[in-house]
Every structure is written in structure tokens, then in C-alpha cells.
Amino acid sequence: MNVSCRVAFIVYLSDLETATNFSAAPLLPFAELAIDLPASDKLWNATSASDWLQKSDRRASCRERVS
């Protein structure tokens, strides 16, 4: 996960926390967050590093999915 994905996720979490604390609607709807958080289930369930690498999809970068 590159830096822009991490920043987008932290911004989303900060917005959600602020909305919760002030009983307000979040500014960033979950539907607009189009990144894997933090990774897909197939990566979490990988049994080894080589299995993880095989299952990972590095063709679509986070920047392509966020914009």
C-alpha cells in the first residue's frame, strides 16, 4: 500500500471520528473510498510470502483507484 492510500485512509478515519464525536454526518461517504482497507481478504489469508505475492495485484495502483 503506497503513501497516498495510507493518507486517504487516515483522512477518512479522521473524518469519521470527528463526525462521531460531534454527532454529525461524515463529509466523506464510505462509498467514495475506493481502496482496499488495508488489504483484501485473499492477501490476509495467504499462507506464505510467495503465496501473498502471487495473490497480490500490483497492476492497479491505489492512485488509479482513488481518482
QUIGIGI-V562619 format. One record per residue. N is the residue number from 0. PHI is phi in degrees with one decimal (none if undefined). OMEGA is omega as a letter, one per 20 degrees, with the letter a starting at -180 (none if undefined). Layout:
n:N phi:PHI omega:OMEGA
n:N phi:PHI omega:OMEGA
//
This chain:
n:0 phi:none omega:a
n:1 phi:-86.0 omega:a
n:2 phi:-61.1 omega:a
n:3 phi:-64.5 omega:r
n:4 phi:-65.9 omega:r
n:5 phi:-64.6 omega:r
n:6 phi:-64.1 omega:r
n:7 phi:-60.8 omega:a
n:8 phi:-68.0 omega:r
n:9 phi:-65.4 omega:r
n:10 phi:-61.3 omega:r
n:11 phi:-61.8 omega:r
n:12 phi:-62.7 omega:r
n:13 phi:-64.0 omega:r
n:14 phi:-63.0 omega:a
n:15 phi:-64.8 omega:r
n:16 phi:-66.3 omega:r
n:17 phi:-63.0 omega:r
n:18 phi:-61.5 omega:r
n:19 phi:-66.0 omega:a
n:20 phi:-64.6 omega:a
n:21 phi:-105.2 omega:r
n:22 phi:49.2 omega:a
n:23 phi:-125.8 omega:r
n:24 phi:-77.4 omega:r
n:25 phi:-65.9 omega:r
n:26 phi:-78.1 omega:a
n:27 phi:-109.6 omega:r
n:28 phi:-66.4 omega:a
n:29 phi:-58.7 omega:a
n:30 phi:-62.6 omega:a
n:31 phi:-86.0 omega:r
n:32 phi:-90.0 omega:a
n:33 phi:-106.9 omega:r
n:34 phi:-129.2 omega:r
n:35 phi:-72.3 omega:a
n:36 phi:-117.4 omega:h
n:37 phi:-79.1 omega:r
n:38 phi:-158.9 omega:a
n:39 phi:-69.7 omega:r
n:40 phi:-58.5 omega:a
n:41 phi:-63.4 omega:r
n:42 phi:-74.9 omega:r
n:43 phi:-64.4 omega:a
n:44 phi:-91.6 omega:r
n:45 phi:-63.5 omega:a
n:46 phi:-90.5 omega:r
n:47 phi:-155.3 omega:r
n:48 phi:-63.7 omega:r
n:49 phi:-68.9 omega:r
n:50 phi:-64.2 omega:r
n:51 phi:-60.6 omega:a
n:52 phi:-62.6 omega:r
n:53 phi:-66.6 omega:a
n:54 phi:-82.1 omega:a
n:55 phi:-73.0 omega:r
n:56 phi:-112.9 omega:a
n:57 phi:-94.2 omega:a
n:58 phi:-73.9 omega:a
n:59 phi:-98.4 omega:a
n:60 phi:-78.8 omega:r
n:61 phi:-61.9 omega:a
n:62 phi:-59.2 omega:r
n:63 phi:-68.1 omega:a
n:64 phi:-79.9 omega:a
n:65 phi:-75.9 omega:a
n:66 phi:-85.5 omega:none
//
